Amino acid sequence: MQALFTLTSSESKRLLGKAVAAMPEVQQAKDQGYLVVGRGSTNGFILEELLKEKIDKEKYVAGQIIKGVLCVLGQGLRARPVSFHKGEVIEVEPGAVIEKLTPGDIFIKGANAVDPFGNVGVLMAGVGGGMMGQSYMALKAQGVATIYPVGLEKLIPSVEEAALYGGKMMLGRTIGCRVGMACVADGRIVTEIEAVDILFGLKAVHYASGGWGGAEGAVTLIVEGEDAEVNRCLDLIEGIKGEPPLPAVKNPCKDCGAPCSFVGKEPAELPAYLR
């Protein structure tokens, strides 16, 4: 049996949240070791599924693409990151526990791009590459697994090529924040395709993308498999349809210190889409 459905960006994030939270290795790390959930809007959905309670997902971010520009949420507005150690919730910055992580522990890292070749791209605006710069080499050195949940709305032709461009000091002009990109060719990538396999053991095909009237960034999938599992999958999808988009939260540009073309500007100096 084949079945077709479309997911908005928020619905995709909810599906990814359910799938990553259900992964046996994630549950094992959460209950028996360390499970570190880095910041990111999709990671906020994962955290809700792990905690089984609502959080301010729109504040569980550092860098963000919001109101049509690259932006950074200020420290004063960010939600405290959450990790787990042997079943207990610990509210610490991920950098505080990285040196304690060992094989079997898991770091869940947000991503900004994915390509058909299994590469993910992470945008970096912070000093030293932000959390990516702080964590990636340390995790590699210690042999700790990283999971990158990333929706297919972020599919680009080649992360490897994209990462050859950009960088805060290389960009002559930007509309929004200056960034560079890290290309990562390892780690476990979880898109909607992997999510359907994790939850239902079904093959999924990325069938179409885009839409309007609230479906901007949507992806359309076809799934195939045994009737019972396909119907179970569609029942879950029907249950997450209507997941609301996250509200926009950002600091006033006049108070922001990010490397951005709008930094220090008063509201009257900003384009209408940022006011």
C-alpha positions in Angstrom: 0.0 0.0 0.0 1.1 3.5 -0.8 -0.1 6.7 1.0 0.7 10.4 0.5 0.7 13.3 2.9 2.1 16.8 3.3 3.8 18.2 6.4 4.3 21.9 7.2 7.6 22.9 8.7 6.2 22.7 12.3 4.5 19.3 11.6 7.8 18.0 10.3 9.5 19.1 13.5 6.9 17.3 15.5 7.4 14.1 13.5 11.2 14.4 14.0 10.7 15.0 17.7 8.7 11.9 18.1 11.1 9.8 16.0 14.3 10.9 17.7 12.8 10.6 21.2 11.8 7.0 20.3 15.2 5.9 19.1 16.5 3.1 21.4 20.0 4.6 21.6 18.5 7.9 22.7 16.4 6.3 25.4 19.4 4.3 26.6 21.7 7.4 26.7 18.9 9.3 28.6 18.4 6.6 31.2 21.9 5.2 31.6 24.4 7.9 30.6 24.3 11.4 29.2 21.9 12.7 26.6 22.7 16.3 25.6 20.0 18.2 23.7 21.7 21.2 22.0 19.7 24.3 21.1 17.6 24.5 18.0 13.9 24.7 17.1 13.6 21.1 16.0 15.5 20.1 19.2 12.8 21.9 21.2 10.2 19.5 19.8 12.5 16.5 20.6 12.8 17.8 24.2 9.1 18.1 24.6 8.7 14.5 23.5 11.4 13.4 26.0 10.0 15.5 28.9 6.4 14.8 27.9 5.6 18.5 28.7 5.4 21.8 26.8 8.3 24.1 26.7 8.9 27.5 25.0 10.4 26.0 21.9 10.8 29.4 20.2 13.3 30.3 22.9 15.2 27.0 22.7 17.5 28.5 20.0 20.7 30.4 19.6 21.0 31.2 15.9 17.8 31.4 14.0 16.3 32.3 10.6 13.4 34.5 11.5 11.4 37.3 9.7 13.3 36.6 6.5 16.8 37.1 7.9 19.6 35.3 9.8 19.5 36.3 13.4 20.7 35.5 16.9 18.5 35.2 20.0 20.2 37.0 22.9 21.3 35.2 26.0 18.7 36.9 28.1 15.8 35.4 26.1 17.2 32.0 25.5 15.7 29.0 27.4 18.2 27.1 29.5 19.4 24.0 27.6 18.4 20.7 29.0 20.4 17.5 29.2 19.8 14.1 30.9 22.1 12.1 33.1 20.9 8.7 34.2 17.3 9.7 33.9 17.6 13.0 35.7 17.1 16.4 34.0 20.1 18.7 34.3 19.9 22.3 33.1 23.4 23.1 32.1 25.1 24.5 29.0 26.2 21.6 26.8 29.8 22.8 27.0 29.8 22.1 30.8 29.4 18.3 30.2 31.2 17.6 27.0 34.3 16.4 28.7 32.3 13.9 30.7 30.8 12.2 27.7 31.9 8.8 26.7 30.9 6.2 24.0 27.2 5.4 24.5 26.3 9.0 25.3 24.6 11.1 22.6 24.7 14.7 21.6 21.7 16.0 19.6 22.8 18.9 17.4 20.7 21.2 15.3 21.5 21.7 11.6 20.7 24.3 8.9 21.2 22.3 5.8 21.3 18.7 4.5 22.2 17.4 1.1 21.5 14.1 -0.9 25.0 12.8 -0.1 24.6 12.6 3.7 26.3 15.9 4.6 24.8 18.4 7.1 25.6 22.1 7.3 25.7 24.1 10.5 25.8 27.9 10.4 28.1 29.6 12.8 28.1 33.2 14.0 29.5 32.9 17.5 33.2 33.4 18.5 35.1 30.2 17.8 32.2 28.7 15.8 29.7 28.7 18.7 28.5 25.4 20.0 29.7 23.6 16.8 33.2 24.9 17.3 33.1 24.0 21.0 31.7 20.5 20.6 32.5 18.9 17.3 36.2 18.0 17.7 35.8 17.1 21.3 33.0 14.7 20.5 35.1 13.1 17.7 38.1 12.7 20.0 36.0 11.0 22.6 34.0 8.8 20.2 30.6 10.2 21.2 27.7 9.8 18.7 26.0 12.9 17.3 22.5 13.0 15.9 21.5 15.7 13.5 17.7 16.0 13.2 17.0 18.1 10.1 13.8 18.6 8.0 13.8 18.2 4.3 12.8 21.8 3.9 16.6 22.4 4.5 17.6 20.2 1.6 20.3 21.9 -0.6 22.2 20.6 -3.6 25.6 20.3 -1.9 26.6 21.2 1.7 30.2 20.5 0.7 30.1 23.2 -1.9 28.1 25.7 0.2 30.7 25.4 3.0 33.4 26.7 0.7 31.7 30.1 0.8 30.8 32.6 3.5 32.5 33.4 6.8 32.1 36.5 8.8 35.2 38.2 7.5 34.6 37.1 3.9 31.2 38.5 3.4 31.2 42.0 2.0 27.5 42.7 2.5 24.7 40.9 4.2 21.0 41.4 5.0 21.1 39.9 8.4 23.7 38.1 10.4 27.2 37.2 9.1 27.9 33.5 9.3 30.1 30.7 8.1 29.2 27.1 7.6 30.6 23.8 8.9 30.2 20.8 6.7 29.7 17.5 8.6 29.9 14.2 6.8 29.4 11.9 9.8 26.9 11.6 12.6 23.3 10.2 12.3 21.1 12.3 10.2 17.3 12.1 10.8 15.0 13.6 8.3 11.3 12.9 7.8 12.4 9.8 5.7 14.4 8.3 8.6 11.6 9.3 11.0 9.1 7.2 9.2 11.4 4.3 9.2 12.2 4.6 12.9 8.6 4.8 13.9 7.0 2.4 11.4 9.6 0.6 9.4 8.2 2.1 6.2 10.0 3.3 3.1 9.3 7.0 2.5 10.0 9.0 -0.7 10.4 12.8 -0.8 7.8 13.5 -3.4 7.4 17.3 -3.6 8.2 20.5 -1.7 6.8 23.9 -1.0 3.4 25.5 -0.8 1.7 28.8 0.3 -0.9 30.0 2.7 0.9 28.6 5.6 2.5 25.7 3.8 5.7 27.5 2.8 8.6 25.1 3.4 6.2 22.1 3.4 7.3 18.7 2.2 5.2 16.0 0.6 6.0 12.4 1.2 4.8 9.0 -0.1 5.2 6.1 2.2 5.0 2.4 1.2 4.6 -0.8 3.1 2.2 -3.2 4.8 -1.3 -1.8 5.0 -1.4 -2.0 8.8 1.8 0.0 9.3 0.9 2.5 6.6 -2.4 3.2 8.3 -0.7 3.5 11.6 1.6 6.0 10.1 -1.2 8.1 8.6 -3.1 8.0 11.9 0.0 9.6 13.6 0.3 12.1 10.8 -3.4 13.1 11.2 -2.7 13.5 14.9 0.1 16.1 14.3 -1.6 18.0 11.5 -2.3 21.5 12.6 0.9 21.8 14.7 1.1 25.6 15.0 4.1 27.6 13.8 6.4 28.9 16.4 6.0 32.6 17.4 8.7 34.9 16.4 11.0 36.0 19.3 14.0 38.2 18.8 15.9 40.9 20.6 15.6 44.6 19.6 18.3 45.2 17.0 19.5 48.3 18.8 20.5 46.1 21.8 22.0 43.2 19.9 25.7 42.5 19.6 25.6 39.9 16.8 27.7 40.5 13.6 24.7 41.7 11.7 23.8 44.5 9.2 21.0 45.7 11.5 23.0 45.8 14.8 22.5 49.0 16.8 19.6 50.3 14.7 16.5 51.8 16.2 13.1 50.5 15.2 12.4 53.4 12.9 15.7 52.6 11.0 14.6 49.0 10.3 12.8 47.7 7.3 9.1 47.0 8.0 9.5 43.2 8.0 11.8 43.5 11.1 9.8 46.0 13.2 
